[in-house]
Amino acid sequence: MAKSKGARIVITLECSDKSVDISEKRKPGVFRYTTTKNRRNTPNRIELKKFCPHRNRHCIFKEIK
């Protein structure tokens, strides 16, 4: 028998900073992280500040569907 999903789900975080500078050393693009969250404790979408290798700095990553 299959187990129930439970409270923990896998989510995807995407960089919310879409601005592209000409002086950027790295190529433009979209970077995503994958993590898990407890849907009972945090029912809203989460935002985390993480490092974006495309921007070469820390940016706010927002949860996407």
PDB file of N, CA, C and O in Angstrom:
ATOM      1  N   MET A   1       0.824  -1.186   0.000  1.00  0.00           N
ATOM      2  CA  MET A   1       0.000   0.000   0.000  1.00  0.00           C
ATOM      3  C   MET A   1       0.870   1.252   0.000  1.00  0.00           C
ATOM      4  O   MET A   1       1.961   1.271   0.570  1.00  0.00           O
ATOM      5  N   ALA A   2       0.369   2.284  -0.644  1.00  0.00           N
ATOM      6  CA  ALA A   2       1.094   3.540  -0.711  1.00  0.00           C
ATOM      7  C   ALA A   2       0.837   4.366   0.545  1.00  0.00           C
ATOM      8  O   ALA A   2      -0.258   4.353   1.107  1.00  0.00           O
ATOM      9  N   LYS A   3       1.876   5.086   0.970  1.00  0.00           N
ATOM     10  CA  LYS A   3       1.730   5.952   2.134  1.00  0.00           C
ATOM     11  C   LYS A   3       1.056   7.255   1.728  1.00  0.00           C
ATOM     12  O   LYS A   3       1.091   7.654   0.564  1.00  0.00           O
ATOM     13  N   SER A   4       0.444   7.908   2.704  1.00  0.00           N
ATOM     14  CA  SER A   4      -0.134   9.217   2.419  1.00  0.00           C
ATOM     15  C   SER A   4       0.976  10.254   2.303  1.00  0.00           C
ATOM     16  O   SER A   4       2.085  10.041   2.792  1.00  0.00           O
ATOM     17  N   LYS A   5       0.677  11.366   1.660  1.00  0.00           N
ATOM     18  CA  LYS A   5       1.693  12.386   1.428  1.00  0.00           C
ATOM     19  C   LYS A   5       2.204  12.998   2.717  1.00  0.00           C
ATOM     20  O   LYS A   5       3.397  13.280   2.831  1.00  0.00           O
ATOM     21  N   GLY A   6       1.340  13.210   3.681  1.00  0.00           N
ATOM     22  CA  GLY A   6       1.756  13.814   4.927  1.00  0.00           C
ATOM     23  C   GLY A   6       1.804  15.325   4.806  1.00  0.00           C
ATOM     24  O   GLY A   6       1.261  15.894   3.858  1.00  0.00           O
ATOM     25  N   ALA A   7       2.444  15.971   5.751  1.00  0.00           N
ATOM     26  CA  ALA A   7       2.461  17.428   5.804  1.00  0.00           C
ATOM     27  C   ALA A   7       3.602  18.027   4.985  1.00  0.00           C
ATOM     28  O   ALA A   7       3.543  19.198   4.611  1.00  0.00           O
ATOM     29  N   ARG A   8       4.655  17.225   4.698  1.00  0.00           N
ATOM     30  CA  ARG A   8       5.821  17.766   4.010  1.00  0.00           C
ATOM     31  C   ARG A   8       5.675  17.648   2.497  1.00  0.00           C
ATOM     32  O   ARG A   8       5.369  16.574   1.979  1.00  0.00           O
ATOM     33  N   ILE A   9       5.899  18.770   1.781  1.00  0.00           N
ATOM     34  CA  ILE A   9       5.808  18.767   0.323  1.00  0.00           C
ATOM     35  C   ILE A   9       7.069  19.383  -0.261  1.00  0.00           C
ATOM     36  O   ILE A   9       7.755  20.164   0.400  1.00  0.00           O
ATOM     37  N   VAL A  10       7.367  19.029  -1.497  1.00  0.00           N
ATOM     38  CA  VAL A  10       8.529  19.578  -2.211  1.00  0.00           C
ATOM     39  C   VAL A  10       8.075  20.831  -2.940  1.00  0.00           C
ATOM     40  O   VAL A  10       7.054  20.822  -3.627  1.00  0.00           O
ATOM     41  N   ILE A  11       8.846  21.923  -2.787  1.00  0.00           N
ATOM     42  CA  ILE A  11       8.526  23.181  -3.454  1.00  0.00           C
ATOM     43  C   ILE A  11       9.715  23.642  -4.274  1.00  0.00           C
ATOM     44  O   ILE A  11      10.841  23.191  -4.063  1.00  0.00           O
ATOM     45  N   THR A  12       9.460  24.544  -5.211  1.00  0.00           N
ATOM     46  CA  THR A  12      10.502  25.123  -6.049  1.00  0.00           C
ATOM     47  C   THR A  12      10.588  26.611  -5.767  1.00  0.00           C
ATOM     48  O   THR A  12       9.570  27.303  -5.736  1.00  0.00           O
ATOM     49  N   LEU A  13      11.803  27.106  -5.562  1.00  0.00           N
ATOM     50  CA  LEU A  13      12.039  28.528  -5.334  1.00  0.00           C
ATOM     51  C   LEU A  13      12.716  29.115  -6.561  1.00  0.00           C
ATOM     52  O   LEU A  13      13.696  28.556  -7.054  1.00  0.00           O
ATOM     53  N   GLU A  14      12.205  30.238  -7.063  1.00  0.00           N
ATOM     54  CA  GLU A  14      12.746  30.885  -8.251  1.00  0.00           C
ATOM     55  C   GLU A  14      13.196  32.297  -7.913  1.00  0.00           C
ATOM     56  O   GLU A  14      12.552  32.985  -7.122  1.00  0.00           O
ATOM     57  N   CYS A  15      14.291  32.728  -8.506  1.00  0.00           N
ATOM     58  CA  CYS A  15      14.823  34.068  -8.268  1.00  0.00           C
ATOM     59  C   CYS A  15      13.815  35.104  -8.754  1.00  0.00           C
ATOM     60  O   CYS A  15      13.333  35.036  -9.885  1.00  0.00           O
ATOM     61  N   SER A  16      13.501  36.065  -7.884  1.00  0.00           N
ATOM     62  CA  SER A  16      12.512  37.081  -8.234  1.00  0.00           C
ATOM     63  C   SER A  16      13.139  38.294  -8.891  1.00  0.00           C
ATOM     64  O   SER A  16      12.420  39.133  -9.434  1.00  0.00           O
ATOM     65  N   ASP A  17      14.466  38.412  -8.858  1.00  0.00           N
ATOM     66  CA  ASP A  17      15.161  39.556  -9.450  1.00  0.00           C
ATOM     67  C   ASP A  17      15.387  39.282 -10.931  1.00  0.00           C
ATOM     68  O   ASP A  17      16.256  38.489 -11.291  1.00  0.00           O
ATOM     69  N   LYS A  18      14.608  39.934 -11.791  1.00  0.00           N
ATOM     70  CA  LYS A  18      14.683  39.694 -13.236  1.00  0.00           C
ATOM     71  C   LYS A  18      15.541  40.732 -13.957  1.00  0.00           C
ATOM     72  O   LYS A  18      15.726  40.641 -15.170  1.00  0.00           O
ATOM     73  N   SER A  19      16.067  41.716 -13.225  1.00  0.00           N
ATOM     74  CA  SER A  19      16.858  42.759 -13.878  1.00  0.00           C
ATOM     75  C   SER A  19      18.201  42.198 -14.347  1.00  0.00           C
ATOM     76  O   SER A  19      18.823  41.384 -13.664  1.00  0.00           O
ATOM     77  N   VAL A  20      18.629  42.645 -15.514  1.00  0.00           N
ATOM     78  CA  VAL A  20      19.888  42.189 -16.086  1.00  0.00           C
ATOM     79  C   VAL A  20      20.780  43.401 -16.317  1.00  0.00           C
ATOM     80  O   VAL A  20      20.402  44.322 -17.040  1.00  0.00           O
ATOM     81  N   ASP A  21      21.949  43.405 -15.712  1.00  0.00           N
ATOM     82  CA  ASP A  21      22.907  44.479 -15.912  1.00  0.00           C
ATOM     83  C   ASP A  21      23.861  44.104 -17.036  1.00  0.00           C
ATOM     84  O   ASP A  21      24.193  42.933 -17.218  1.00  0.00           O
ATOM     85  N   ILE A  22      24.296  45.107 -17.785  1.00  0.00           N
ATOM     86  CA  ILE A  22      25.262  44.855 -18.865  1.00  0.00           C
ATOM     87  C   ILE A  22      26.614  44.486 -18.271  1.00  0.00           C
ATOM     88  O   ILE A  22      27.382  43.738 -18.876  1.00  0.00           O
ATOM     89  N   SER A  23      26.902  45.016 -17.084  1.00  0.00           N
ATOM     90  CA  SER A  23      28.193  44.763 -16.459  1.00  0.00           C
ATOM     91  C   SER A  23      28.245  43.423 -15.724  1.00  0.00           C
ATOM     92  O   SER A  23      29.242  43.122 -15.067  1.00  0.00           O
ATOM     93  N   GLU A  24      27.192  42.620 -15.826  1.00  0.00           N
ATOM     94  CA  GLU A  24      27.169  41.318 -15.164  1.00  0.00           C
ATOM     95  C   GLU A  24      28.247  40.424 -15.764  1.00  0.00           C
ATOM     96  O   GLU A  24      28.429  40.382 -16.981  1.00  0.00           O
ATOM     97  N   LYS A  25      28.954  39.714 -14.900  1.00  0.00           N
ATOM     98  CA  LYS A  25      30.007  38.823 -15.369  1.00  0.00           C
ATOM     99  C   LYS A  25      29.438  37.482 -15.838  1.00  0.00           C
ATOM    100  O   LYS A  25      30.045  36.789 -16.654  1.00  0.00           O
ATOM    101  N   ARG A  26      28.286  37.136 -15.318  1.00  0.00           N
ATOM    102  CA  ARG A  26      27.722  35.830 -15.646  1.00  0.00           C
ATOM    103  C   ARG A  26      26.551  35.976 -16.600  1.00  0.00           C
ATOM    104  O   ARG A  26      26.003  37.065 -16.768  1.00  0.00           O
ATOM    105  N   LYS A  27      26.174  34.875 -17.218  1.00  0.00           N
ATOM    106  CA  LYS A  27      25.104  34.904 -18.221  1.00  0.00           C
ATOM    107  C   LYS A  27      23.737  35.115 -17.568  1.00  0.00           C
ATOM    108  O   LYS A  27      23.529  34.671 -16.438  1.00  0.00           O
ATOM    109  N   PRO A  28      22.822  35.764 -18.234  1.00  0.00           N
ATOM    110  CA  PRO A  28      21.474  35.930 -17.683  1.00  0.00           C
ATOM    111  C   PRO A  28      20.697  34.625 -17.757  1.00  0.00           C
ATOM    112  O   PRO A  28      20.975  33.769 -18.596  1.00  0.00           O
ATOM    113  N   GLY A  29      19.730  34.485 -16.878  1.00  0.00           N
ATOM    114  CA  GLY A  29      18.912  33.282 -16.877  1.00  0.00           C
ATOM    115  C   GLY A  29      18.117  33.196 -15.602  1.00  0.00           C
ATOM    116  O   GLY A  29      18.159  34.103 -14.770  1.00  0.00           O
ATOM    117  N   VAL A  30      17.390  32.108 -15.445  1.00  0.00           N
ATOM    118  CA  VAL A  30      16.573  31.883 -14.268  1.00  0.00           C
ATOM    119  C   VAL A  30      17.194  30.742 -13.478  1.00  0.00           C
ATOM    120  O   VAL A  30      17.497  29.685 -14.030  1.00  0.00           O
ATOM    121  N   PHE A  31      17.380  30.963 -12.188  1.00  0.00           N
ATOM    122  CA  PHE A  31      17.952  29.925 -11.335  1.00  0.00           C
ATOM    123  C   PHE A  31      16.907  29.502 -10.326  1.00  0.00           C
ATOM    124  O   PHE A  31      16.173  30.338  -9.800  1.00  0.00           O
ATOM    125  N   ARG A  32      16.833  28.201 -10.047  1.00  0.00           N
ATOM    126  CA  ARG A  32      15.828  27.662  -9.136  1.00  0.00           C
ATOM    127  C   ARG A  32      16.464  26.747  -8.110  1.00  0.00           C
ATOM    128  O   ARG A  32      17.412  26.018  -8.401  1.00  0.00           O
ATOM    129  N   TYR A  33      15.919  26.800  -6.898  1.00  0.00           N
ATOM    130  CA  TYR A  33      16.273  25.880  -5.828  1.00  0.00           C
ATOM    131  C   TYR A  33      15.077  24.987  -5.558  1.00  0.00           C
ATOM    132  O   TYR A  33      13.937  25.386  -5.798  1.00  0.00           O
ATOM    133  N   THR A  34      15.325  23.782  -5.062  1.00  0.00           N
ATOM    134  CA  THR A  34      14.269  22.874  -4.650  1.00  0.00           C
ATOM    135  C   THR A  34      14.453  22.593  -3.169  1.00  0.00           C
ATOM    136  O   THR A  34      15.565  22.320  -2.718  1.00  0.00           O
ATOM    137  N   THR A  35      13.362  22.657  -2.411  1.00  0.00           N
ATOM    138  CA  THR A  35      13.413  22.409  -0.981  1.00  0.00           C
ATOM    139  C   THR A  35      12.072  21.834  -0.539  1.00  0.00           C
ATOM    140  O   THR A  35      11.177  21.636  -1.360  1.00  0.00           O
ATOM    141  N   THR A  36      11.935  21.569   0.747  1.00  0.00           N
ATOM    142  CA  THR A  36      10.672  21.059   1.277  1.00  0.00           C
ATOM    143  C   THR A  36      10.146  22.015   2.333  1.00  0.00           C
ATOM    144  O   THR A  36      10.902  22.762   2.953  1.00  0.00           O
ATOM    145  N   LYS A  37       8.833  21.976   2.525  1.00  0.00           N
ATOM    146  CA  LYS A  37       8.233  22.772   3.596  1.00  0.00           C
ATOM    147  C   LYS A  37       7.074  21.984   4.186  1.00  0.00           C
ATOM    148  O   LYS A  37       6.520  21.084   3.554  1.00  0.00           O
ATOM    149  N   ASN A  38       6.724  22.343   5.409  1.00  0.00           N
ATOM    150  CA  ASN A  38       5.595  21.730   6.085  1.00  0.00           C
ATOM    151  C   ASN A  38       4.368  22.574   5.786  1.00  0.00           C
ATOM    152  O   ASN A  38       4.299  23.733   6.196  1.00  0.00           O
ATOM    153  N   ARG A  39       3.404  22.009   5.079  1.00  0.00           N
ATOM    154  CA  ARG A  39       2.248  22.797   4.636  1.00  0.00           C
ATOM    155  C   ARG A  39       1.320  23.158   5.782  1.00  0.00           C
ATOM    156  O   ARG A  39       0.526  24.089   5.653  1.00  0.00           O
ATOM    157  N   ARG A  40       1.399  22.445   6.903  1.00  0.00           N
ATOM    158  CA  ARG A  40       0.575  22.803   8.063  1.00  0.00           C
ATOM    159  C   ARG A  40       1.135  24.019   8.790  1.00  0.00           C
ATOM    160  O   ARG A  40       0.367  24.869   9.241  1.00  0.00           O
ATOM    161  N   ASN A  41       2.453  24.120   8.914  1.00  0.00           N
ATOM    162  CA  ASN A  41       3.075  25.238   9.623  1.00  0.00           C
ATOM    163  C   ASN A  41       3.167  26.489   8.760  1.00  0.00           C
ATOM    164  O   ASN A  41       3.027  27.598   9.276  1.00  0.00           O
ATOM    165  N   THR A  42       3.400  26.337   7.453  1.00  0.00           N
ATOM    166  CA  THR A  42       3.537  27.486   6.551  1.00  0.00           C
ATOM    167  C   THR A  42       2.626  27.293   5.346  1.00  0.00           C
ATOM    168  O   THR A  42       3.085  26.836   4.299  1.00  0.00           O
ATOM    169  N   PRO A  43       1.352  27.631   5.469  1.00  0.00           N
ATOM    170  CA  PRO A  43       0.432  27.447   4.344  1.00  0.00           C
ATOM    171  C   PRO A  43       0.643  28.475   3.237  1.00  0.00           C
ATOM    172  O   PRO A  43       0.291  28.220   2.086  1.00  0.00           O
ATOM    173  N   ASN A  44       1.215  29.636   3.571  1.00  0.00           N
ATOM    174  CA  ASN A  44       1.455  30.677   2.568  1.00  0.00           C
ATOM    175  C   ASN A  44       2.720  30.366   1.777  1.00  0.00           C
ATOM    176  O   ASN A  44       3.515  29.507   2.157  1.00  0.00           O
ATOM    177  N   ARG A  45       2.889  31.082   0.672  1.00  0.00           N
ATOM    178  CA  ARG A  45       4.119  30.926  -0.113  1.00  0.00           C
ATOM    179  C   ARG A  45       5.279  31.539   0.647  1.00  0.00           C
ATOM    180  O   ARG A  45       5.130  32.582   1.283  1.00  0.00           O
ATOM    181  N   ILE A  46       6.438  30.890   0.581  1.00  0.00           N
ATOM    182  CA  ILE A  46       7.579  31.390   1.339  1.00  0.00           C
ATOM    183  C   ILE A  46       8.534  32.150   0.435  1.00  0.00           C
ATOM    184  O   ILE A  46       8.575  31.933  -0.776  1.00  0.00           O
ATOM    185  N   GLU A  47       9.301  33.047   1.047  1.00  0.00           N
ATOM    186  CA  GLU A  47      10.347  33.804   0.373  1.00  0.00           C
ATOM    187  C   GLU A  47      11.616  33.655   1.197  1.00  0.00           C
ATOM    188  O   GLU A  47      11.616  33.901   2.403  1.00  0.00           O
ATOM    189  N   LEU A  48      12.690  33.255   0.545  1.00  0.00           N
ATOM    190  CA  LEU A  48      13.973  33.084   1.216  1.00  0.00           C
ATOM    191  C   LEU A  48      15.042  33.861   0.470  1.00  0.00           C
ATOM    192  O   LEU A  48      14.986  33.992  -0.753  1.00  0.00           O
ATOM    193  N   LYS A  49      16.012  34.374   1.206  1.00  0.00           N
ATOM    194  CA  LYS A  49      17.130  35.068   0.592  1.00  0.00           C
ATOM    195  C   LYS A  49      18.259  34.063   0.420  1.00  0.00           C
ATOM    196  O   LYS A  49      18.823  33.572   1.398  1.00  0.00           O
ATOM    197  N   LYS A  50      18.586  33.760  -0.847  1.00  0.00           N
ATOM    198  CA  LYS A  50      19.603  32.768  -1.162  1.00  0.00           C
ATOM    199  C   LYS A  50      20.540  33.333  -2.234  1.00  0.00           C
ATOM    200  O   LYS A  50      20.270  34.381  -2.820  1.00  0.00           O
ATOM    201  N   PHE A  51      21.637  32.628  -2.478  1.00  0.00           N
ATOM    202  CA  PHE A  51      22.613  33.074  -3.462  1.00  0.00           C
ATOM    203  C   PHE A  51      22.171  32.669  -4.860  1.00  0.00           C
ATOM    204  O   PHE A  51      21.816  31.515  -5.097  1.00  0.00           O
ATOM    205  N   CYS A  52      22.193  33.628  -5.789  1.00  0.00           N
ATOM    206  CA  CYS A  52      21.862  33.370  -7.190  1.00  0.00           C
ATOM    207  C   CYS A  52      23.153  33.418  -8.010  1.00  0.00           C
ATOM    208  O   CYS A  52      23.763  34.481  -8.120  1.00  0.00           O
ATOM    209  N   PRO A  53      23.578  32.303  -8.581  1.00  0.00           N
ATOM    210  CA  PRO A  53      24.812  32.303  -9.360  1.00  0.00           C
ATOM    211  C   PRO A  53      24.709  33.093 -10.660  1.00  0.00           C
ATOM    212  O   PRO A  53      25.732  33.516 -11.198  1.00  0.00           O
ATOM    213  N   HIS A  54      23.497  33.303 -11.179  1.00  0.00           N
ATOM    214  CA  HIS A  54      23.343  34.085 -12.402  1.00  0.00           C
ATOM    215  C   HIS A  54      23.534  35.573 -12.126  1.00  0.00           C
ATOM    216  O   HIS A  54      24.031  36.303 -12.983  1.00  0.00           O
ATOM    217  N   ARG A  55      23.144  36.025 -10.942  1.00  0.00           N
ATOM    218  CA  ARG A  55      23.317  37.429 -10.554  1.00  0.00           C
ATOM    219  C   ARG A  55      24.616  37.647  -9.786  1.00  0.00           C
ATOM    220  O   ARG A  55      25.079  38.780  -9.655  1.00  0.00           O
ATOM    221  N   ASN A  56      25.202  36.567  -9.280  1.00  0.00           N
ATOM    222  CA  ASN A  56      26.441  36.582  -8.504  1.00  0.00           C
ATOM    223  C   ASN A  56      26.264  37.383  -7.205  1.00  0.00           C
ATOM    224  O   ASN A  56      27.178  38.079  -6.763  1.00  0.00           O
ATOM    225  N   ARG A  57      25.080  37.271  -6.608  1.00  0.00           N
ATOM    226  CA  ARG A  57      24.793  37.935  -5.337  1.00  0.00           C
ATOM    227  C   ARG A  57      23.576  37.269  -4.704  1.00  0.00           C
ATOM    228  O   ARG A  57      22.950  36.402  -5.314  1.00  0.00           O
ATOM    229  N   HIS A  58      23.243  37.675  -3.481  1.00  0.00           N
ATOM    230  CA  HIS A  58      22.080  37.150  -2.791  1.00  0.00           C
ATOM    231  C   HIS A  58      20.821  37.871  -3.274  1.00  0.00           C
ATOM    232  O   HIS A  58      20.805  39.097  -3.384  1.00  0.00           O
ATOM    233  N   CYS A  59      19.775  37.106  -3.561  1.00  0.00           N
ATOM    234  CA  CYS A  59      18.494  37.635  -4.038  1.00  0.00           C
ATOM    235  C   CYS A  59      17.377  36.961  -3.257  1.00  0.00           C
ATOM    236  O   CYS A  59      17.601  35.970  -2.563  1.00  0.00           O
ATOM    237  N   ILE A  60      16.175  37.510  -3.378  1.00  0.00           N
ATOM    238  CA  ILE A  60      15.009  36.905  -2.771  1.00  0.00           C
ATOM    239  C   ILE A  60      14.441  35.870  -3.746  1.00  0.00           C
ATOM    240  O   ILE A  60      14.169  36.171  -4.908  1.00  0.00           O
ATOM    241  N   PHE A  61      14.269  34.647  -3.244  1.00  0.00           N
ATOM    242  CA  PHE A  61      13.692  33.558  -4.025  1.00  0.00           C
ATOM    243  C   PHE A  61      12.281  33.329  -3.526  1.00  0.00           C
ATOM    244  O   PHE A  61      12.053  33.201  -2.324  1.00  0.00           O
ATOM    245  N   LYS A  62      11.323  33.276  -4.461  1.00  0.00           N
ATOM    246  CA  LYS A  62       9.924  33.091  -4.107  1.00  0.00           C
ATOM    247  C   LYS A  62       9.454  31.722  -4.558  1.00  0.00           C
ATOM    248  O   LYS A  62       9.932  31.184  -5.556  1.00  0.00           O
ATOM    249  N   GLU A  63       8.521  31.170  -3.819  1.00  0.00           N
ATOM    250  CA  GLU A  63       7.959  29.864  -4.137  1.00  0.00           C
ATOM    251  C   GLU A  63       7.069  29.967  -5.379  1.00  0.00           C
ATOM    252  O   GLU A  63       6.261  30.887  -5.505  1.00  0.00           O
ATOM    253  N   ILE A  64       7.232  29.008  -6.291  1.00  0.00           N
ATOM    254  CA  ILE A  64       6.387  28.942  -7.476  1.00  0.00           C
ATOM    255  C   ILE A  64       5.659  27.611  -7.464  1.00  0.00           C
ATOM    256  O   ILE A  64       6.027  26.710  -6.711  1.00  0.00           O
ATOM    257  N   LYS A  65       4.647  27.480  -8.277  1.00  0.00           N
ATOM    258  CA  LYS A  65       3.893  26.218  -8.347  1.00  0.00           C
ATOM    259  C   LYS A  65       4.546  25.260  -9.302  1.00  0.00           C
ATOM    260  O   LYS A  65       4.055  24.147  -9.492  1.00  0.00           O
TER     261      LYS A  65
END
